[in-house]
Amino acid sequence: MRACLMALAWDAGAAPQVRETACYHRLALDPASDFLRTLKNLLKIVTPSDRPRDSTPDSSPCHDGSPASAPLPQRIRLLVVEASELDYEVLLQALRRQGFEPDCVRVDTARAFEEALNRGHWDAVISDHHLPRFSGTQALSLVRSGGSRLPFIIISASIGEEVAVQAMQAGADDFLVKGKLARLGTALRKAVAAAAVRLEHEQARQALAESERQLRALADHLQVALEAERAAIAREVHDDVGGMLTALRFDLDWIERHASEAVSARARQGLHTLEQASAAVQRLLRNLRPPALDAGLVAALEALVEQFRSRTGLKAQLRTNRDRIDLPEAAAITVYRVAQESLTNVAKHAHASQVGLDLMVQDDVLSLEIIDDGVGLEPGDPAKEGSFGLRGLQERVRHAGGWVDIPVGLGHGLVMLTLPLSESAVSKLAQEIEGATLMPMAAGGLK
C-alpha cells in the first residue's frame, strides 16, 4: 500500500495549485478559501479513488498472484447526535475506512432527536456525550424509556470511568473516545449483533408468553367446561338414576309385604343392596356437584368435613367467622374444590392425625387455610411428574381471580387460599404485596 504525505502551504496572492507524485501531495491555497471545506477534502485523501489509474493492484501470495477483491461496504442506517459538523465528517470517514457505507442523519437537539427516532428505522445510534443543548445521557434515556433496544454507542472527547460505567448500566452498548475511533467498526458490529440476539430472545419470550396465555385460556375453558359437564351429569344422575332407584324401592317394598317368606327375604336383601346403591349415587353426586352448595359455602364445607371424619377416622374441624358466605357459584365451587382436594391429599399422603380448616372473610377478601400435622411437602414434591392435583388447584384458583400458596419444607401440611371478592380488594392486595416486596430492598439499602 503506498503512503501519502500531505502538506498545506499558504501562498498569498497565488491561485490554488496541486502537485501530485506517487506518495506526495502539496496544495497551495488562497488565504480567503474555506478552511473547513479544505479539511473535509483532506479527510478524503486516503480513499480508493486516490489510486492512480495506471497503478497495479496489490497481490497476495495466498491467492496465487490474483488481485484481492475488497469486501463490499456494509450498509447501515445511523442516527448521529453531534453538534460539530467537522466531528461528524470525521466519524463518517472513520466508518467508511472500516468497511461501512453509512446512511446517516445528524441531530443536535432533543426535539430533533425524538422526531428522527420516531420517523425512521435505524440500525444504531451514535451520540456525542456533551452537546450545548443536549447530551448522550438524555438521548440514551429517550431510547430506552420507549422500550427500544436499539444499539447505542457514546463517543466523547473526555468521559470519566464513572460516567462510562453509568452509561453502560443505563443501557449503552459501548463508549469511545474522540480521536481514537480505530475500534468504532468493531464496536458497531458487536452492538448490532448483540441487538439482533436481544431481538431474537425478545421474540422467543413473547412467543413463549403467548403460548402460555393460550394454554391458560385453554385450561380455563376446560375447567369451565368440566364444571358444566359435571353439573349436567349430576342432574341426569339425580333425575334418571335417582328416579329409577326410588321406583325400585317401591317395588321391593310391595314385594316384601305381599310375597311369601322366602321371596320377602330376597326382597329385603334387595332393599339392602338398593341402600348401598343409593349411597353410592349420593357420593357420586357430591363429587360431581355438591348439593350442599345450594345451602351456602359454609354448610357445604361443614358437610365435607363431617364426611371426611366419618370416612377416615381423623380429627377434622372447620372454623369460620361467618355463619353464611354468599358467593357466585363459580367462586363457591372453587373454594369447595380446594378444600376437597386438600383433604383428599391429607388422607392419602400426609400421615396426619388431625386437620383444621380456617375460613375467614375480612375486607372483601376470603381466605381458607387447611393445616394438618402430617409430614408436609418436601421441596421437590410439587415438581414431581404426575403431581397434577396441586397444579390443578393453582390454575382453578387463578381462573377465579385468586391464588394458592403451598409452602414446602415446613414439617407439616399447609394450603393457603386467597380470593379477593371485589376490585377494591384486588387493588389493596396488590399494593400490600408490592410494599412487602420493596421493604426488604429498602432495608438492604439502609445497611
N, C-alpha and C positions, 0 to 999 in steps of 0.2 A: 504494500500500500504506500503510495507516495505521500510525503509530508508536505504541508503547505505552510508558509510563513507569510504573514500579512503585516504591513506597516502603513500607518496613516501619516501623511505629511501634509502640512498646511502651507500651501504655496499662494501667497497673497497676490491677487490680480491675475492669476492664471486660470485657465479653464481646466476642468477635471480631466485628468489623464489616467490611463490604465496601462501598466506594463505587466505582462504575464510571461513567466517561464514555467518549466516543468514543476518547480516546487516553490515559486516565489511570486507574490502578488504585491504591487505597490500602487496605491491610489493617491493622486494629488487632488485635493478638494478645495473648492472655493470656500472661504470662511463663512459666507452667507448661506451655505447649503444646510439642509435639515439634518442635524446630527443624529436624531433618533432614527430617521429613515436609513441613514448610513449604517448604524449599528445593526439594524434589522437585516440589511443586506449582508453584513459581515457574518451574521449568525448562520446564513445560508451557504457560506463558502465551502464548508466541508460536507458536501452532498454528492450523490452520484452524478449530478449534472455538471460538476466541476471537471470531470474526467475528459481529457482531450478526445476528440472524435477518433483520432488515429491510434490511440493508446491500446495496448494489448491487455485483455483481462487477465487477472491473476489466475494461475493454475494451481491445482492441488495435487500432490503426488498420489494421494489415495484415490483420485479419480482418473488415473492414467493420463494426466495432462489435459483432460477435457475441462472446459470452462465451468466454474462452480456457479450454480444458479442460486441467486439470493432468494430467501423466502418472501412470499408476498406479505405486505404490511397487514397487520391485524386492525380491521375497522373497529372503532369504539366510539360511543357517544358519551361525552363527558360534560358535566355541569361544573364550571370552574368559578370559584368565589375568589376574586382577585381584583384589587384596586389599581395595581400598577400594570399598565399596558406592556411595558418592557419586560416585567417578570412573567407576564402571560405569554409573550412571544418566546422567552427563554424556555418556558415549560413546554410549549408546543414543539420547539426544535428538539428538546430532550426526548420527547415522546416519539418523534419521527426517527431519530437516530436509534432508538431502542425497539424499532420494529412495529410501531403503531401508525395507523392512519386516523388521526383524531378528528372527530366531528364535534366541535365544542361551542358552547355558549358561555360567555363571561358575564358575571353579575357582581355587584359590589354593595347591594343593599338588601335588607331583609325582605322588602316587598317584591323586588325583582326576583329574588331567590325563590320565594314561595310561588310566584306566578310561573316561573320556569319549571319548578319542580312539579307543579300540577299540570302543566301544559304538555310536557314532553316525556318520552320514555328514555330513561338514562341507564347507562351501564355502570356508572360510578360518579361520585362527587369528589373533586379535589378542591380543597379550601385552604386559603391563607389563614393563619391563626389570628393575626391582628389586622384589622381594617379600620379606616376612620369612622365609618358608620355601621359597622357590622363586625362579627367575629366568627371564627371557625366553630367555637363552642356553641354559639347561638344557631348556626347552620346545622350542626350535628343534632342539637336538641329538636329543631323543627323536623328533621328527617325521622328521627327515632320516635318522636311523640305521635306521629301518624302511623306507627306500627311498621314502617318500611325498614327492611334490612339491606337497603342499597349500600354497596361498598363505599366507604368514606375514608379518604386519606387527607391528613392535615400536613401542610407544608408551612414552615415558619423560619424566618431569619434567626430567631432566637427563642427557643422554647425550653423551659426548665424540665428536669426529670419529673418533678412532682406534677406539673401541668400535663406532661405527656402521659403519665400513668392515669391521671384523672380522665383524660380524653379517651384512653383505651378502655377504661372501666365504663365510660358513658356510651361506648359502642363504636368508637373509631377503629378502623382496621389497621392503620399504621400511621406513623408520622415521620416526616423527612425534614431535613434542614435545607433551606435555600442555598444554592451554590454547591450542594452535594446531592445531585439528582442521579447519580450513576445507578442506583438501585430502584429508581422510580418504576421502570418497566416491570421488574421482578415483583415489587410490592403491589403494583396494579394487577398483574396477572394472578397473584396469590389471592388478593382481595376479591376479584371477580370469581375465581374458582371457589373460594370459601362461600361467597354469596349463593352460588349455584347449589352447593351442598346444603346450605341452610334452606334454600327454597325446596329442594327435594325432601328434606326432613320435615319441613312445614307441611308440604303437600301430603306426605305419608301420615303425619299426625292428624291432619284434617280428615284424610280418608279413614283412618282408624276411628276417629271420633264419630264420623258419620256412620261407620259400620256399627259402632257401639250404640249409637242413637237408634238405628234401625232395629238392632237386636232387642233393645229395651222396649221399643214400641211394639215389636212382635211379642215379647214376653208379657207386656201389659195387655195386649189384645188376647193372648192365650189365657191369661188369668181371668179376664172378664168373661171370655167365652166358657172357661171351665166352670166358673161360679154359676153362669146362666144355665149351662148344661146340667150341673148338679141340682139346681133348683127345679129344672124341668123333670129330671129323673125322679127327684123326691116327690113331686106332685103325682107323677104317674104311679110310683110305687104306693103312695098313700091312697090314691083313688082306686086303682085297679087291684093291686095285690091286697091292700088292706080291706077293700070291699069283699073280695073273694074269701079271705080268711074269716071275715065276720060271718058271711053266709055259711061257710063250712062249719063254724062253731054252732050255729043254729041247727044245722042238720045233725051234727053229732049229739047235741043236747036232746033232740027229739028221739034219735035212735036209742040213746041211753035210757030214756024214760019209757019207751014203748016196746023195746025188744026184750028177748029172753035174757036170762042172766049171763049166758056166755057171750051173746052179742053185746050186751051192755058193758061187760068188762072190756071188750075190744074197743068200744066207743069211748070209754073212759081213758084207755091208753092213747087213743087218737086225740082226745082233748088235751092230754098232757103234751104230746108232740106238737099239737097246734099252739100251745102256750110258748113252747120253745121257738117255734117259727115266728110267732108274733113278736117275741122279744128280739129275735134276730132282725126282723124288719124294722123295729123301732130303733135298734142300734144303727142300722144302715141309714135310716132317715136322719138320725142325729149327725152322722158323719157327712151326709150329703148336704143338708142344711138344717142346723139345729132348730127345732120348733120352739125351743125356749127363747130364742131371739125375739119372737113375737111379743114376749112379756118384758123385753128390755135386756140390755147387755149384762147388768148386774145379776139378774135372775138366771141368765144363760150360763154365766161363769160359776155361779153357785151350784147349778146342776152339774156342770162339768167337773168341779172339784169333788162333789159327792160321788159321782160315778168313778172318778179316779181312786178315791178312798176305798170304795167297795170292790173295785177290780184288782187293786194292787196290795191293799192292806197297809199302805204307807200313810203316815200322818200328813194331812194337807189342810190348809186354811186359807180362806180369802179374806183380806182386809180392805176396806174401801171407805172413803169419806163421803160417799154419796149413796143414797138408797136407790136412786134411779138415774141413769145417764142416757139421755136421748141423743142418738147419733144417726146419721144417714146409714142405710142398710149396708152399703159397701164398707164404710168405716167400721161398723159394728162387727161385720163378718171378719174383717182384717184383724181386729183385736182378739176376737174369739179364736181364729185360726192360730195366731201366735201363741196364745195360752195352750191351745190343744196340742200343737206340735211340741212345745216346750215340755209339757207334762209327759208326752209320749217319749221324748228323749230321756227324761229323768227315769222313767220306768225301764227303758231298755239299756241305758248306758251309764247312768250316774252312780249306781250302787249306793243310793241315798236311803235315809230312814225317814226324812221329813222334807216337806217343801212348802213354801209360803208364797202367796200371790198378793201383791200390794197394788191396788187400783186406785189412783188418785186423779182428781180433776182440779186444777188451780190455774187461774189467769188464762182461761181458754186453752189450756194445754193438758192433754190426757197423758198420763204415764202409767205404765204397767211394768212391775218388776217381779220376776219369778226367781226365787232364791232357794237352792237346795243345799244340803250338807254332804253332797256326794263328792266325787273326785274332780269334777270340773273339766274344763278343756285344757289340753296342752297346746303350746304354741303352734305345732304343726297340724293339729286336728282340722281346723277349718279348710286347709288346702288339700286334704286327702281326697283321692279320687272317689267319686260317688257320694261325697257329702253334700247332696243337693238340698237337704232339708233346711240347713242354715241359710244357704244362698236363696232358696225359695222364700224364706221368711223375710230376708232383707229386700228382695225385689217386690214382694207383696206390699210391705210397709212403705217402700219408696213410692210405689204407684199410688198409695193413699195420701202421700204428702208428708210422711214422717220418716223415721229411721229407727234402726235397731242396733244396739251396742251389745256385743257378746264378748266380754273380756276373757282373756286366756291366762293360764298360769296362776290363778287365784287360790287354787286348792279347794274350791267349791264352785258350784254352778251358779251362773248369774246371766239372766237375759233382761235387757232394759229396752222397753219400747217407749218412744216419744212421738206423740201425734198432735200437732197444732190443730186447733178446732176453728181458727179464724185467721184472716190475713194479718191482722194486727199482731196476733201471737207469733205468726211466722216471722214478721219483721223484728219483733222483740227478741226472739230466739237467735236470729241471725246476728243481731248486734251483740248479744251476750257471748256467742261463740267467737265472734271477731275480737271482742275485748279480751276473752280468755286466751286467745292465740297471741295477741300483742303483748300481754302482761309479761310473759317470760322473756320476750325480746327486750322490753323496756328495762326489766330487772337486770338482764345481762349487760345492757348498755350503761347502767349506773355503777357497775363494779369498777 
